[in-house]
């Protein structure tokens, strides 16, 4: 029997997710392991041995292309960022509509509006117990105590005031006091319940059965008058639930009460393990509908199939609905969608084989279960029209060939000289070929210098040989200034799946993995990006670029003048998932700075690449030129990309001393790591200050650090120990490397820094005393004054060679040598760098 028509219908239908919850930020204290289980505490540690955990983890790892372990997936999540994993999960899930119950309070949860970036429509479900608690947490307007009458008036008024903005009410009475609702709860008993709840103090938590029953009954009346459905939690959940009281059969009194016969009630979670009971209720009560979210994907494959089959034993197909019950993590939405399609296909296929359904009937059932039933039940048909309009427009573009012709994907890489380069690929070819097989690139591209698009002599890289640029799909983003296009960062492979030894992103990953495997440490990094905005000026018939503004440091007038550019840059960065902590005018004429939030170092380097792309493109859009060149004007201040670094272990900042025992406020591992960086700093400069022009910036009295030392909040020290607001008094949360500049390849720069830190940890190096005064050149070693001196230090540094790799290091040295030779014989050539960096 051919089931291809059914499979096509199941796979292609756009899902209406009728019950879900908010996502949380990556740094939420709600652990990712909770994506797989309703357990908590010690019981959660055993969840990794369940069938659903093992299956779900494998599904997520396959989606991401990550290691198939909890640690591997978590590392991928941290390194990729929330926006990217959301895009990946929701694109794979193909969910068109999500209804969110935002009454489940989680640490750092995102607002409902935030979710609209990932699916065409998002609506709200209002949790009634949460509404009641919020009302009682507030004092009564005239200062008098709450009474049942005053509470009822406020509660009903609140529900009615938002009725037009929501798609359903929801009750978790099963969690609080059970589903055996007393439909004739006495007003006196409800009043006593209210008094008990208020006496317990704030924040209010309602668990009194009489008050819970009273609130549900009031809500059912409002729902009927406003034509809103009511979702009711039934069946399993976390251990706060007494599952004996979550059997939907306990709702019989409500269902039999004629006052509520016109209600529309949906029983959530397949009522598992009471699925047959739920099926019976849906078959005999016109007002009862069913939703199987949470049962899929939390059960085993057999459990999911049997639970949904039990729902369909008696319940009409028009009354059964899909949801993911997704929460906190986008992966829960993906798993719910993926497994639901598989389970429903299996069940409908069996129904065809058993003779219950014909193939056309099964196809219609699939469309009903996944979308149409929810659209009708929740009355979201107008939303469906909007979705269809969007889809029809895209279909029209596709039919005309316009989207394929106009939409391009930029594949971006950063070469050994720190220059950004890209290839643009039509979307169709990208999807058909490039995303899996990459594009070819001559070996010579990684040996190019800042002054010539050809390989440096002695780099070992020539026109013979080709690497593959492999798009890292986790970095694919819509281009904010050209929304019909996308951009993606590339890895360099010898063939798909095999990294090329010259790949900068792979070098950073490799060194980061060594730090993790040897010391169980991870590096978080955050960059401060300084740049000049220049405007064109024609003088004697020649075009020159001059500072956009002449205002001083942190000038409001400079900020106002550049506001159209700065505000657009900020919005673009946020749309890419890049956190901006602050921005201001810098001390140079026309100079500005964006400080980015910290994240895992691999992601921080990627973010820096995208930040430079954004700043330059949006400046160009406004008729300006943005340059990150280290020393734009020899008589003005230079521009850096200062990087702040901290060490993390199991989600905790371990660079900072855990108690007051350290006189420096830095932990032992922090001091050893920092000591390694300080010792190797002369050779690290060849990576993070890679141009001769970089050393015009690294001068005394310029806040860039010219002497080999470190200090507490000393901006004349190249390594500055930092205690930003929020850090406990006397503690150091991170250290800043001021020499890092905008001509550096960020992946190679961070790789060299981490390599030096690992050496410090391995050899337990001691950190010298801090220099907390202006550096004294008489008793401090001068850092390299030129790229030549830094290159000499690198030639003598075997540790950097060990970590970076011999061939890549040979190429880097050759590029630096070519830079030295060129700029020493062409004194004004640095002026052209504004067009390269």
DOLUM-627845 format. One line per 8 residues: number of its first residue (from 1); their letters; for each residue z, x, y of C-alpha. Coordinates in steps of 0.05 Angstrom, whole numbers. Example, Ala and Ser with C-alpha at 12.3 -4.5 7.8 and 13.67 -1.06 7.14 Angstrom:
% residues 2
1) as) 156,246,-90 ~ 143,273,-21
***
This chain:
% residues 837
1) xxxxxxxx) 0,0,0 ~ -19,27,69 ~ 39,27,118 ~ 3,65,173 ~ -1,5,219 ~ 75,-5,213 ~ 89,68,223 ~ 45,70,285
9) xxxxxxxx) 81,10,314 ~ 150,40,301 ~ 131,108,329 ~ 94,84,391 ~ 139,28,417 ~ 177,47,480 ~ 250,34,467 ~ 297,-10,507
17) xxxxxxxx) 366,21,498 ~ 411,-38,511 ~ 478,-2,506 ~ 496,69,527 ~ 542,109,571 ~ 538,163,625 ~ 519,235,613 ~ 566,291,634
25) xxxxxxxx) 555,359,667 ~ 548,420,623 ~ 615,446,647 ~ 652,381,630 ~ 716,391,590 ~ 689,339,540 ~ 668,385,482 ~ 598,381,454
33) xxxxxxxx) 624,372,383 ~ 643,301,404 ~ 569,285,403 ~ 574,281,327 ~ 638,243,313 ~ 687,191,338 ~ 744,235,312 ~ 792,273,358
41) xxxxxxxx) 845,326,352 ~ 851,362,286 ~ 807,311,252 ~ 749,333,296 ~ 748,402,263 ~ 730,369,196 ~ 672,330,226 ~ 627,391,216
49) xxxxxxxx) 630,378,141 ~ 604,306,145 ~ 533,287,123 ~ 515,259,192 ~ 538,323,227 ~ 496,368,184 ~ 435,324,190 ~ 442,313,265
57) xxxxxxxx) 454,386,280 ~ 391,405,242 ~ 351,352,280 ~ 375,379,348 ~ 362,451,328 ~ 291,433,306 ~ 279,397,373 ~ 303,457,413
65) xxxxxxxx) 277,512,368 ~ 347,542,368 ~ 391,569,313 ~ 413,514,266 ~ 487,522,280 ~ 535,490,329 ~ 542,556,365 ~ 466,566,368
73) xxxxxxxx) 455,496,397 ~ 511,505,447 ~ 483,572,470 ~ 415,540,479 ~ 446,483,520 ~ 482,531,566 ~ 423,576,574 ~ 373,520,585
81) xxxxxxxx) 410,474,633 ~ 424,399,633 ~ 361,377,668 ~ 316,413,619 ~ 352,388,557 ~ 353,317,585 ~ 278,321,597 ~ 267,347,526
89) xxxxxxxx) 312,294,493 ~ 288,234,532 ~ 215,253,526 ~ 223,259,451 ~ 263,194,448 ~ 211,154,488 ~ 262,107,518 ~ 235,64,574
97) xxxxxxxx) 299,27,594 ~ 373,44,589 ~ 431,-3,603 ~ 494,38,617 ~ 566,18,610 ~ 598,64,661 ~ 669,42,643 ~ 677,99,593
105) xxxxxxxx) 709,152,637 ~ 690,223,620 ~ 702,289,656 ~ 646,305,706 ~ 604,245,686 ~ 541,232,726 ~ 530,169,767 ~ 483,116,739
113) xxxxxxxx) 431,132,792 ~ 427,204,768 ~ 399,181,701 ~ 337,151,733 ~ 305,220,733 ~ 294,215,658 ~ 274,143,643 ~ 234,91,682
121) xxxxxxxx) 291,41,689 ~ 367,44,686 ~ 412,-17,692 ~ 487,-27,692 ~ 534,-60,643 ~ 602,-78,672 ~ 664,-66,630 ~ 713,-123,646
129) xxxxxxxx) 778,-87,627 ~ 760,-30,673 ~ 746,-78,730 ~ 813,-111,720 ~ 849,-44,719 ~ 815,-21,783 ~ 837,-85,818 ~ 909,-77,796
137) xxxxxxxx) 910,-3,815 ~ 901,-26,887 ~ 958,-58,926 ~ 951,-131,943 ~ 922,-136,1014 ~ 985,-166,1046 ~ 1032,-119,1009 ~ 1060,-173,964
145) xxxxxxxx) 1061,-164,888 ~ 1003,-186,846 ~ 1009,-255,813 ~ 964,-283,759 ~ 931,-330,810 ~ 917,-275,861 ~ 892,-228,806 ~ 847,-283,776
153) xxxxxxxx) 817,-298,844 ~ 803,-224,857 ~ 776,-212,787 ~ 729,-272,785 ~ 706,-258,855 ~ 689,-186,836 ~ 649,-206,775 ~ 610,-258,814
161) xxxxxxxx) 597,-210,871 ~ 560,-160,826 ~ 529,-211,778 ~ 461,-202,809 ~ 464,-126,803 ~ 484,-120,729 ~ 452,-139,663 ~ 514,-156,622
169) xxxxxxxx) 589,-157,618 ~ 626,-119,564 ~ 694,-125,531 ~ 733,-73,491 ~ 786,-123,471 ~ 779,-96,400 ~ 809,-30,425 ~ 865,-61,464
177) xxxxxxxx) 894,-119,423 ~ 841,-140,373 ~ 788,-195,368 ~ 833,-252,346 ~ 828,-283,415 ~ 876,-340,432 ~ 829,-388,468 ~ 889,-428,491
185) xxxxxxxx) 931,-372,519 ~ 985,-403,563 ~ 984,-385,637 ~ 1058,-368,632 ~ 1044,-318,575 ~ 987,-286,614 ~ 1032,-281,675 ~ 1086,-246,634
193) xxxxxxxx) 1033,-199,607 ~ 1011,-182,677 ~ 1083,-168,697 ~ 1092,-121,637 ~ 1028,-84,653 ~ 1047,-74,726 ~ 1117,-52,707 ~ 1087,5,666
201) xxxxxxxx) 1062,37,731 ~ 996,66,754 ~ 943,81,735 ~ 943,12,703 ~ 925,7,629 ~ 919,-64,602 ~ 939,-71,529 ~ 980,-135,531
209) xxxxxxxx) 946,-184,483 ~ 958,-246,524 ~ 929,-214,587 ~ 870,-184,549 ~ 854,-252,519 ~ 860,-285,587 ~ 813,-234,619 ~ 760,-243,565
217) xxxxxxxx) 762,-319,571 ~ 755,-316,647 ~ 697,-268,638 ~ 662,-314,589 ~ 665,-370,640 ~ 636,-326,695 ~ 582,-301,647 ~ 561,-372,631
225) xxxxxxxx) 558,-392,704 ~ 518,-330,723 ~ 475,-330,660 ~ 499,-261,638 ~ 507,-239,566 ~ 572,-209,542 ~ 575,-148,497 ~ 636,-143,451
233) xxxxxxxx) 657,-81,415 ~ 664,-95,341 ~ 674,-51,280 ~ 689,23,280 ~ 706,70,337 ~ 756,124,352 ~ 827,123,325 ~ 854,83,384
241) xxxxxxxx) 823,24,348 ~ 859,-17,295 ~ 797,-31,254 ~ 832,-88,217 ~ 829,-126,282 ~ 757,-108,300 ~ 725,-153,246 ~ 679,-201,284
249) xxxxxxxx) 703,-259,241 ~ 766,-258,285 ~ 721,-286,341 ~ 713,-353,306 ~ 761,-389,353 ~ 718,-366,413 ~ 653,-384,378 ~ 679,-453,358
257) xxxxxxxx) 706,-469,428 ~ 657,-515,462 ~ 675,-486,530 ~ 640,-422,510 ~ 584,-450,467 ~ 532,-432,519 ~ 554,-360,522 ~ 507,-305,498
265) xxxxxxxx) 548,-255,458 ~ 523,-191,427 ~ 565,-156,373 ~ 559,-81,381 ~ 557,-23,331 ~ 529,-65,274 ~ 602,-87,267 ~ 606,-31,215
273) xxxxxxxx) 637,-36,163 ~ 634,-111,175 ~ 558,-115,179 ~ 551,-172,130 ~ 603,-212,169 ~ 565,-200,233 ~ 500,-222,199 ~ 532,-286,177
281) xxxxxxxx) 558,-301,248 ~ 489,-290,278 ~ 459,-336,227 ~ 505,-395,240 ~ 522,-389,314 ~ 465,-394,363 ~ 502,-353,416 ~ 513,-291,372
289) xxxxxxxx) 466,-231,373 ~ 471,-163,340 ~ 464,-90,363 ~ 464,-32,314 ~ 478,27,362 ~ 529,78,339 ~ 521,59,266 ~ 456,97,277
297) xxxxxxxx) 462,157,279 ~ 536,165,261 ~ 530,144,188 ~ 496,179,131 ~ 423,161,118 ~ 445,114,62 ~ 499,84,107 ~ 451,72,165
305) xxxxxxxx) 399,38,120 ~ 450,-4,83 ~ 485,-25,147 ~ 422,-49,182 ~ 397,-81,118 ~ 462,-120,115 ~ 451,-144,186 ~ 383,-170,166
313) xxxxxxxx) 407,-204,103 ~ 421,-268,142 ~ 410,-254,216 ~ 344,-276,248 ~ 299,-217,266 ~ 297,-243,337 ~ 372,-231,343 ~ 377,-158,322
321) xxxxxxxx) 371,-104,376 ~ 367,-29,382 ~ 412,15,423 ~ 433,87,419 ~ 504,80,444 ~ 487,148,474 ~ 542,181,513 ~ 559,246,549
329) xxxxxxxx) 503,287,517 ~ 428,273,519 ~ 424,293,446 ~ 461,229,427 ~ 404,188,458 ~ 352,229,421 ~ 388,223,354 ~ 398,149,363
337) xxxxxxxx) 325,138,378 ~ 298,185,325 ~ 340,159,268 ~ 331,86,289 ~ 256,93,283 ~ 263,124,215 ~ 313,73,189 ~ 277,12,216
345) xxxxxxxx) 211,36,187 ~ 245,47,119 ~ 277,-23,120 ~ 214,-60,142 ~ 172,-22,92 ~ 219,-43,36 ~ 216,-115,62 ~ 141,-113,55
353) xxxxxxxx) 145,-84,-15 ~ 197,-137,-34 ~ 153,-192,-7 ~ 200,-213,50 ~ 149,-195,104 ~ 75,-184,111 ~ 52,-121,147 ~ 34,-160,211
361) xxxxxxxx) 103,-193,209 ~ 137,-126,200 ~ 98,-97,259 ~ 121,-155,303 ~ 193,-147,278 ~ 193,-73,298 ~ 170,-90,368 ~ 223,-145,373
369) xxxxxxxx) 280,-101,348 ~ 263,-41,391 ~ 244,-75,456 ~ 225,-149,462 ~ 291,-179,438 ~ 330,-139,489 ~ 280,-154,545 ~ 289,-229,532
377) xxxxxxxx) 364,-227,519 ~ 382,-185,580 ~ 328,-218,623 ~ 296,-152,643 ~ 225,-178,642 ~ 213,-160,715 ~ 233,-89,698 ~ 184,-91,641
385) xxxxxxxx) 129,-109,689 ~ 145,-48,731 ~ 144,-5,670 ~ 78,-34,648 ~ 49,-22,718 ~ 69,51,714 ~ 40,57,644 ~ -24,23,664
393) xxxxxxxx) -34,69,723 ~ -26,130,678 ~ -73,99,627 ~ -124,88,682 ~ -119,160,703 ~ -127,183,632 ~ -187,138,621 ~ -221,166,682
401) xxxxxxxx) -204,237,662 ~ -168,247,728 ~ -101,266,702 ~ -130,317,655 ~ -172,347,710 ~ -120,348,766 ~ -56,364,729 ~ -43,438,718
409) xxxxxxxx) 13,477,686 ~ 31,545,716 ~ 54,597,667 ~ 98,646,706 ~ 122,716,688 ~ 154,773,726 ~ 126,842,715 ~ 158,911,712
417) xxxxxxxx) 153,919,788 ~ 189,853,800 ~ 127,815,823 ~ 117,742,804 ~ 51,726,772 ~ 21,663,741 ~ -37,632,703 ~ -53,559,713
425) xxxxxxxx) -76,518,653 ~ -103,446,652 ~ -51,401,621 ~ -94,379,563 ~ -108,450,541 ~ -35,467,552 ~ -13,410,507 ~ -68,421,455
433) xxxxxxxx) -66,497,449 ~ -23,537,496 ~ 45,507,484 ~ 43,530,412 ~ -4,590,413 ~ 5,618,484 ~ -48,654,525 ~ -71,726,522
441) xxxxxxxx) -51,778,574 ~ -72,850,578 ~ -18,901,562 ~ -33,933,630 ~ -1,875,666 ~ 69,899,651 ~ 54,968,679 ~ 31,947,748
449) xxxxxxxx) 63,973,812 ~ 77,941,879 ~ 15,973,911 ~ -38,967,857 ~ -58,916,805 ~ -68,969,752 ~ -21,1005,703 ~ 19,1064,727
457) xxxxxxxx) 1,1132,697 ~ 47,1149,639 ~ 69,1077,627 ~ 38,1074,558 ~ 5,1009,579 ~ -70,1006,588 ~ -128,957,586 ~ -128,964,510
465) xxxxxxxx) -85,912,475 ~ -62,842,490 ~ 5,807,490 ~ 15,732,485 ~ 48,694,542 ~ 88,641,504 ~ 114,584,548 ~ 188,573,541
473) xxxxxxxx) 186,497,542 ~ 259,492,559 ~ 241,519,628 ~ 183,472,642 ~ 193,436,708 ~ 154,390,754 ~ 134,430,815 ~ 171,399,875
481) xxxxxxxx) 118,417,927 ~ 59,398,882 ~ 83,341,840 ~ 20,333,799 ~ 33,402,771 ~ 85,434,727 ~ 110,505,719 ~ 141,542,660
489) xxxxxxxx) 168,612,649 ~ 137,654,595 ~ 162,701,541 ~ 118,757,518 ~ 101,759,443 ~ 57,802,400 ~ 43,738,363 ~ 77,669,365
497) xxxxxxxx) 149,678,345 ~ 150,755,350 ~ 176,784,416 ~ 139,841,450 ~ 184,901,463 ~ 164,901,537 ~ 186,828,549 ~ 239,826,605
505) xxxxxxxx) 268,759,584 ~ 275,784,513 ~ 310,848,538 ~ 363,806,573 ~ 372,761,512 ~ 379,821,467 ~ 432,855,509 ~ 469,788,518
513) xxxxxxxx) 470,778,443 ~ 501,847,433 ~ 556,830,483 ~ 568,765,446 ~ 566,793,375 ~ 610,854,390 ~ 660,825,439 ~ 651,749,436
521) xxxxxxxx) 636,751,511 ~ 584,718,555 ~ 563,734,626 ~ 558,682,680 ~ 519,701,741 ~ 505,672,810 ~ 457,701,861 ~ 458,702,937
529) xxxxxxxx) 386,703,961 ~ 371,733,1030 ~ 302,728,1059 ~ 265,729,1125 ~ 223,673,1153 ~ 164,700,1191 ~ 113,665,1234 ~ 41,687,1249
537) xxxxxxxx) 24,718,1316 ~ -45,740,1339 ~ -42,803,1382 ~ -105,841,1405 ~ -145,800,1356 ~ -101,819,1297 ~ -54,774,1259 ~ 18,797,1254
545) xxxxxxxx) 79,767,1223 ~ 141,765,1267 ~ 211,736,1258 ~ 215,661,1261 ~ 279,663,1302 ~ 324,712,1339 ~ 390,677,1333 ~ 453,712,1308
553) xxxxxxxx) 492,707,1243 ~ 510,636,1221 ~ 477,608,1284 ~ 473,532,1288 ~ 410,538,1331 ~ 376,580,1278 ~ 396,530,1224 ~ 370,472,1267
561) xxxxxxxx) 304,508,1280 ~ 293,522,1205 ~ 323,456,1181 ~ 257,425,1159 ~ 245,485,1114 ~ 317,494,1090 ~ 328,420,1074 ~ 264,416,1035
569) xxxxxxxx) 282,480,997 ~ 351,452,981 ~ 322,386,955 ~ 270,423,913 ~ 322,468,882 ~ 367,409,865 ~ 308,373,834 ~ 298,434,789
577) xxxxxxxx) 371,431,767 ~ 390,493,808 ~ 457,487,841 ~ 462,507,915 ~ 532,527,938 ~ 516,542,1010 ~ 462,565,1059 ~ 465,596,1128
585) xxxxxxxx) 430,640,1179 ~ 440,713,1164 ~ 449,771,1213 ~ 376,793,1216 ~ 326,761,1263 ~ 297,702,1225 ~ 339,718,1163 ~ 371,664,1120
593) xxxxxxxx) 411,661,1055 ~ 417,612,997 ~ 477,621,951 ~ 465,592,882 ~ 517,566,834 ~ 536,609,775 ~ 511,596,704 ~ 499,634,640
601) xxxxxxxx) 462,699,658 ~ 397,683,623 ~ 393,617,660 ~ 414,650,726 ~ 356,699,721 ~ 308,641,708 ~ 338,603,767 ~ 327,663,812
609) xxxxxxxx) 253,666,794 ~ 245,592,810 ~ 285,599,874 ~ 239,652,900 ~ 179,609,881 ~ 208,549,918 ~ 227,587,981 ~ 159,621,988
617) xxxxxxxx) 118,559,973 ~ 156,512,1020 ~ 155,564,1076 ~ 80,570,1066 ~ 74,494,1069 ~ 106,497,1138 ~ 60,552,1162 ~ 111,608,1152
625) xxxxxxxx) 117,668,1107 ~ 182,679,1069 ~ 195,749,1044 ~ 250,778,1000 ~ 228,850,1014 ~ 290,894,1017 ~ 277,922,1086 ~ 227,881,1125
633) xxxxxxxx) 240,918,1190 ~ 270,987,1191 ~ 308,971,1255 ~ 339,907,1227 ~ 384,889,1169 ~ 357,887,1098 ~ 356,830,1048 ~ 393,831,983
641) xxxxxxxx) 399,786,921 ~ 473,801,912 ~ 496,779,843 ~ 565,755,825 ~ 586,766,752 ~ 643,741,709 ~ 660,747,635 ~ 672,684,594
649) xxxxxxxx) 700,672,525 ~ 704,604,491 ~ 693,569,558 ~ 746,608,595 ~ 738,660,651 ~ 767,722,619 ~ 747,770,675 ~ 807,741,712
657) xxxxxxxx) 876,764,688 ~ 910,708,649 ~ 977,721,683 ~ 1009,762,738 ~ 1018,824,694 ~ 955,857,723 ~ 966,888,791 ~ 892,882,805
665) xxxxxxxx) 885,810,782 ~ 831,831,733 ~ 838,828,657 ~ 832,890,613 ~ 762,871,589 ~ 743,856,661 ~ 765,925,684 ~ 731,961,626
673) xxxxxxxx) 666,923,637 ~ 668,935,712 ~ 684,1009,700 ~ 621,1016,657 ~ 579,984,712 ~ 609,1030,764 ~ 598,1093,723 ~ 525,1075,709
681) xxxxxxxx) 510,1046,777 ~ 466,1105,801 ~ 417,1094,743 ~ 424,1018,747 ~ 395,1022,817 ~ 328,1040,787 ~ 327,968,760 ~ 361,929,816
689) xxxxxxxx) 334,969,876 ~ 266,987,848 ~ 226,1005,911 ~ 231,1064,958 ~ 240,1011,1011 ~ 303,988,975 ~ 339,1052,997 ~ 324,1039,1070
697) xxxxxxxx) 371,980,1059 ~ 425,1017,1021 ~ 455,1052,1080 ~ 527,1059,1106 ~ 551,1006,1155 ~ 501,954,1131 ~ 545,914,1082 ~ 502,936,1023
705) xxxxxxxx) 546,991,993 ~ 526,1064,999 ~ 583,1100,963 ~ 604,1098,890 ~ 667,1055,892 ~ 694,986,886 ~ 740,946,930 ~ 776,880,938
713) xxxxxxxx) 736,836,986 ~ 706,901,1014 ~ 635,886,1035 ~ 620,960,1046 ~ 634,974,973 ~ 574,966,925 ~ 620,930,876 ~ 664,877,909
721) xxxxxxxx) 720,842,872 ~ 719,770,895 ~ 771,715,900 ~ 734,654,924 ~ 771,590,945 ~ 804,558,885 ~ 821,624,851 ~ 896,631,837
729) xxxxxxxx) 931,676,887 ~ 927,749,866 ~ 872,737,816 ~ 800,761,816 ~ 749,712,787 ~ 686,754,791 ~ 655,817,820 ~ 594,824,864
737) xxxxxxxx) 540,877,860 ~ 511,883,929 ~ 453,931,914 ~ 412,880,875 ~ 352,862,918 ~ 294,813,919 ~ 243,862,892 ~ 280,869,826
745) xxxxxxxx) 259,836,761 ~ 323,794,751 ~ 321,796,675 ~ 314,872,672 ~ 366,881,727 ~ 418,839,691 ~ 401,873,624 ~ 416,941,654
753) xxxxxxxx) 481,917,684 ~ 505,885,619 ~ 485,948,580 ~ 530,989,626 ~ 587,939,619 ~ 582,942,543 ~ 588,1018,547 ~ 652,1008,588
761) xxxxxxxx) 680,960,535 ~ 661,1005,477 ~ 693,1067,508 ~ 751,1030,541 ~ 734,1062,608 ~ 786,1060,662 ~ 771,1029,729 ~ 790,1075,787
769) xxxxxxxx) 834,1051,843 ~ 800,1004,892 ~ 776,1026,960 ~ 804,973,1005 ~ 787,1009,1070 ~ 722,1030,1101 ~ 691,1080,1051 ~ 705,1153,1071
777) xxxxxxxx) 644,1197,1056 ~ 688,1258,1052 ~ 722,1237,987 ~ 671,1189,956 ~ 606,1204,919 ~ 544,1179,955 ~ 500,1132,915 ~ 428,1154,907
785) xxxxxxxx) 395,1157,976 ~ 326,1147,947 ~ 290,1118,888 ~ 276,1190,866 ~ 351,1204,860 ~ 362,1139,822 ~ 305,1156,775 ~ 337,1224,762
793) xxxxxxxx) 402,1189,744 ~ 364,1142,697 ~ 330,1202,663 ~ 399,1228,645 ~ 428,1161,622 ~ 422,1154,546 ~ 462,1089,546 ~ 411,1050,586
801) xxxxxxxx) 356,1077,540 ~ 395,1052,479 ~ 398,981,504 ~ 333,972,542 ~ 289,1005,490 ~ 249,1070,494 ~ 180,1041,506 ~ 201,992,559
809) xxxxxxxx) 242,1047,593 ~ 182,1094,594 ~ 141,1040,628 ~ 195,1026,680 ~ 202,1100,696 ~ 127,1108,704 ~ 124,1049,751 ~ 181,1077,793
817) xxxxxxxx) 148,1146,795 ~ 83,1114,819 ~ 121,1077,874 ~ 154,1142,897 ~ 87,1180,899 ~ 50,1125,936 ~ 101,1108,990 ~ 118,1182,1003
825) xxxxxxxx) 45,1194,1022 ~ 33,1127,1056 ~ 90,1119,1106 ~ 70,1050,1133 ~ 50,1020,1067 ~ 117,986,1061 ~ 94,936,1114 ~ 48,904,1063
833) xxxxx) 106,888,1017 ~ 119,823,1053 ~ 58,795,1017 ~ 84,818,949 ~ 158,800,951
***
